[in-house]
Amino acid sequence: MKNKIIYNYFLLLFSLIPISILAGSGFSVSNILLIDLSFLIYMFYLKDFSFLKNKSIKYLLIFYLYLIFNSFISIDSEQGILRNFGFIRIIIFFVALNFFFNQKSFLEKTLFIWSLILLVVVFDIFFERFNGTNLLGYPKETTTYFGNRIVSFFRDEPIVGGFVNAFYLILIGFLLNKFGPKKSNYIIILSMVFLISIMMTGERSNTLRAGLGILIFFIFYKEFNLRFKLISLITMVLLLFILISNSSFLKGRFIVQFKQAITNDGLYLRIYKSGFEVFKNYPLFGVGNKNYRIETCKNQNNKSIKTQKKYKCTTHPHQIYLEFLSEHGLLGSLMMFFILYKLIFSKIKSVIRSNNYLQLGSFIYLILVFLPLIPSGAFFNDYMLTLFIINLSIFYASNLNLNIFHNDIKNNHN
């Protein structure tokens, strides 16, 4: 990109992405909309809309058209329209990330800034765990509302572990691509720091995903022999066991509360059963996106005690498969999973054949989103969807064979 003003303008907007996520949904959506609008204006200036011919973009547009259709068959169309029509911003955001991440210097500068932000967040997690307040001085009462769980810069929700989870594999892949095996020992230590920080938040599902993420990553990392991988795995497990055993908070979250959660009367099983009940009532196309709360709260307040016991009034079923089935039904879910398969899982050969660890990191994050049975955030929530599309974008943009602007790569790297 020859124009330095345009280059630096977009570099600033992209660098602010993690900070805008930390600041809250309003800031994150506003930043994405600004990126989208600026990018479209720039594309009109370049007269380049060749990306519309790309198969992946066509799949995403079909996904969007389905969501529009879903809006009009929802039990509350207004709620569905508010959520679904705005999905177009995610597609434009995906295209913009692919376009600018074609440029190696732009990608590396952005990831370097993201890395610094991530390290500050990780430091804040440890600081809050041992100090009782985060770096901005939010009082201890803020965290005790969530049962002494870490909220860090988010303040409103204990979701900082998911934030670290979405970025740490990108950082690990970026560092391995840049420095190779020379710095791999330091990168292993850094991986452990990330995993421990996520565990310190008390987020069980994200700790499991992070642990599996590191395990899968280093299985595919070709520079380590089997003996070294086994020693690293055993060390990691022992370290986590020691930390949990010596912390009443971690022992409570990962052992006591976990046992309670999976009993017949446990919270998650009640929510899962509620999600399945909604699916049974609307098996073809579900209740509609963002309509789960309406259906479950209505039935939980039903005059029939029998009906009340079947439902748990929540915003979503806390499990991605049940979320898709309850809000989109069998037909809608099959269509969406087919598109997600074409976009992600069908590319696994490309990931295995390449030595691109940045792409591997984003790929691992994407597949771990779809772990069965494990609790998850709402997929179409602004926070979750933004983290997902960032990783999907890097998955495509970091591989010249997948990048939707691959025909222009030589020009963009100059």
N, C-alpha and C positions, 0 to 999 in steps of 0.2 A: 504494500500500500504506500503510494508515493506521498500523499498528503499527511504530514505529521500531525496537523491539528485534528483531523478526523481520526487518525490512529490513536492519539492520546485521549481523545474524547471517549472513544469506545473502550479503551483500556481502563479508563477511570470507571465507567459504568460496569464493566465486567468484574473489576477488582472489588467493587462494592457489593457484589452478589451475596457472599457469606455474611457480611455485616447487615445487609438489609433483611436477611432471613432471621438473624439474631434479634433485630429491632422489632420484628413482628410482621404479621401477614400484610398489613396495610403498606408498610415500607417495601416489602418484598414484591408485592403485586405492582406497586407504583414503579419500582426500578425495572421490572420486566417489561411493563408497558412502555416505559421510556426507551428501553433498548429496542423493543419491537417497532415503535414509531420511527425512531431514528434510523433503524436498519432498512425499513421499507422506503423511507425517503432516499436513502443512499442507493438502494437497488433501482429506484426510479431514475436517479441520476446516472447510474451505470447502464441502465436499460438492460438489466440482467435478471431474468426470471426463469432461467434454464432449470433451476432446482425443481420446478413444478413437474418436470418430466421424470424425475427420479422415483423409482418404485417405492422407496421407504416413505417419501412424502405422500404419495398416493395412498398408501396404507393408513397413514396418520389422518389424511383427509376423510377416508372412509370411516375411520374411527370417530371422527368429529361428526360426520353426517349421522352415524348411528346415535350418538349422544343427543343430537337435535331431535331425532325421531323418538328417543327415549323420553325426552322432555314432555312430549304431547300425549304419551300414554301413561305418564306418572299419575299416582293417586292425587298428587298436588302439583299441577303443571307449573305453577309459579315458582316453587322451590327448585324444580328440575331445570327450568329455563335459566334461573339465576346462576346455577352451577355449570350447566352444560354449554351455554352459548359462549362463555368466557374461555373455553378450552382452546379456542383458536390462538390465543396469546401464547400458549405452550408450544404450539406447532411453529409459530414464527420465531419464538425464542430458540427452539431446536435448530432451525435453519440459520439463525444469526450466529449461534455458537459454532456450528459447522463452518460457516464462512470465515469467521475471524480466527478460529483455531487451526485453519489451514496454514496460517503463517507461524512458522516455528518460533520466531522471536516473540510474537504476541502470546502464543500459548505458554511459553516458558515464563514470561514476565507475569502473566495472570496467575499461573500455578504457584509461582514463588510468593506472590502476595497472599494468595489463599493459604499457603503453608504457614506463613507468619501469623495469620489470623487464627488458624487452627491451633497452633502452638500456644497462643494466648488463651484460647478457650480451654485447652487441656490444663494449662497452668492454673486457670481460674477454678477448675473442678477440684484439683488438689487443695487449692487455697481455701475454697469454701468448705470442703470436707473437714479440714483441720482448724479453720479459723471461725467458722460459723457464719461468715458473710462472704459475698463475692468481692471482686476487686473494686466494684463501684460502691461497696459499702452497704448493700441491701441487708437489712437486719435478719437475724436468725429466725424470727417469726415467719418470715416469708417461706423458709424451707420447711419448718415444722408443720405447716399446713399440709404438706405432702408426705408426712410421716418421716421427716428428716432426710428426704431424698434431695439430691442436688438439682437445682433449677438453673444455676449459673446466670447468664445474661438474659435468659428467656423470661424470668420472673413469674409468668402466669402458669407455665406447665413444666413438668419434669420430663423434658424431651431433648435435653442437651446430648444425651448418649446417642440418640438417633442422628443428631447433627454431626458428631465426631465420626460415627459409623459411615456416614455418606461421603466424607472427605478423606478419611485416613488412608484408604486403599488407593485412592487417586494419588495422594502424596507419596506413598511407598512405591508405587509404580513409576511415578515421575522421577524419583531419586535413583531407582535402579536403572532406568533408561539412561539417565544422565551420567551416573558414576560407575555403574556396572558392579562386578564382584569385588572391586577394590574396597568399597565402603559397605559391603553387605553385612558385616558384623555389627556396625553401628546402626544399620537400618533394622536389623533384627531387634536390637535393644529398643529402638524407637517404636517398633511395632508392639512390643510388650508394654511400653509406656501408654500407648493409645488404648490397648486392651484393658489395662488396669484402670485407666481413667474412666472408661465406659462402665466397668464393673463398679467403680466407686459411686457412680450416679444411682445405683440400685436398680437400673433398668435390666431386668432379667433377659427379655427377648433380644435386646440389642447386644447384651454381653454374649449371648449364645451365637448370634450372627457374626459378631466381631471375632470370636474364637474360631468359628468355622471359616470365616473369611481369611484369617491368617494361615490356618491349616491348608486350605485349598491353594492359596497363593504360593506358599513355599513348596507344595507338592509339585506345582507346575514350574517353579523356578529351577532351571536346568543347571545352574552353577553349583548347587548343593548336592552332595552325594547322599545316599539313603541313610548312612550312619549318622551324619550330621543332622539330617531332618528328624530322625528318631530321638536323638539327644535333645534337640531343641523342643520337640513336642513334650517329652517327659518333663523337662525343666519348666515349661510353661504351665503344665497341669499341676505340678508340685507347688509352684509359686502361687497360683490361684487358690489352691487348697489351703496353703498356709495363711494367706491373707483373709480368706473367708472364716477360717477357724479361729482367728485372733481378733475378729471384729464382731461385736454383738449386732451391729446394724446389718452387716453383710450376711451374717448367719441368719438373722431374722428374715431378710429379703429373699435369700437364695435357698434356704432350707425350710424354715418354719412357714413362711407365707406361701412358698411354692407348694408345699404339701396341702395347705388349706385351699389354695386356688384350684387344685385338680380333684378335690373331693366332690361328691355328688351335689353338695350344697355350696361348692366353691363359686366365686364370682364369675370366673371365666367360663366355666361349664354352663352356668345359668345363661350367660350372654350368648354362648354358642347355640344352646338349645333354642333360645329366643330367635336367633337368626335363622335357624332351620325351620322354625314354625312360620316365619314370614315367607320363606321360600316355598313352603308347602302350600300356602294360601295364594301365592302368585307365581306359579312354577314356570311360566313361559317367558315373561319379560320383567318380572319382579315389580316392586312398588315404585321404582324410579329412583334416579340418582338424588341423593340428599333427602329422601323420603322415609328412610328407615326409622328415624326418631318419631315421626308422625304416627306410623303404624304401631310401633311397640308401646309408645306412651298411651295411645288410644286403648289398646288392648289391656295394658296393665291397670288401667282405670275402669275396666269393664265391670259391670255389676256381678257377673259370674266369677266366683272364686276360682273355679277350675280354669277359666280363661286367664285370669290374673296370674296364676302360678306359671303359665307357659311363657310369659313374656317378661323381659327386663328392659325398662325404658332407658335407652342409651342413644348416643348420636350415630353409632355404627356397631357392627357385630364384633369388632376387634379381631377379625381374622379375614384375610384378603379373599379367600375362596367363598366364605359365607357372605362377605360383603357383595361380591359380584353376583352370587346366586340370589340373595335376598333383594337386591336393588335392580338387578338386570335379568334375573331369571335364567333358565337353562339356555334358551336360544341366544339371548344377549351375551351371556358369559362365554358360550362357545365361539361366537363371532369375535369377541374381544380377545380371548385367549389365542385364537388363530392368528390375529394380527400381531399380538405380542410375540407369538412363536416366530412369525416371519421376520419381525424386527430384531429379535434378540437370539432366541435359542437356535434358530437355523444357521446362525453365524459361528457356531462353536468351532467348526473346523478352521475357520480363519484365525480364531484366537489361539488355538493349539499350535498351528503351523508357524505363527509369527513369534518373534522374541520381543514383542511390544508389551512391556509390563504395565504401562499406563492403561492400555486397552484391557489387559487382563484384570487390573484392579477394578475398573468400572464394570466389567462384565460380571465379576464375582458379586459385587454389590447388587446388580440387577437380578441375578438369579436367586440371591438370598432373600430378596423381597417376597419371593413366591414360595418360601418354605411352608409346607403343609403343617397344620395344627398349631403352629407357633403364633401367639398373639401379635397383632400388627396395628399400626395406625390406619386411619381411613385413607385409602389410595387416592381418592379425588380431593382430599383436603389440600389447600394451597401449599402448606408446609411439605407434606409428603410428596406431592406431585412435582414440586420444584426440585427437591432432592433427586427424585427419580429421573427427571428430564435432564438435569445436569449430568448425571452419570451416563444416560443414554446418549447424550450429545458427545461426550468425551469418548465413549465407546466407538462412535462413528467417526468423529473428527480426527482422532489420533491414528487412524488406519487409512492410508492413502487409497486402498481398494474399496473402503466402505464410505468414505467421506462423500457427501452428496454433491460437493463441488469438485470432485476428483478430476474433471476435465480441465479445470482451471488451476490446478495445484502448482504447476511449474511457474505460472505467472504470479500467483499469490505468494510464493516463497521468495521471489526476487525482491 
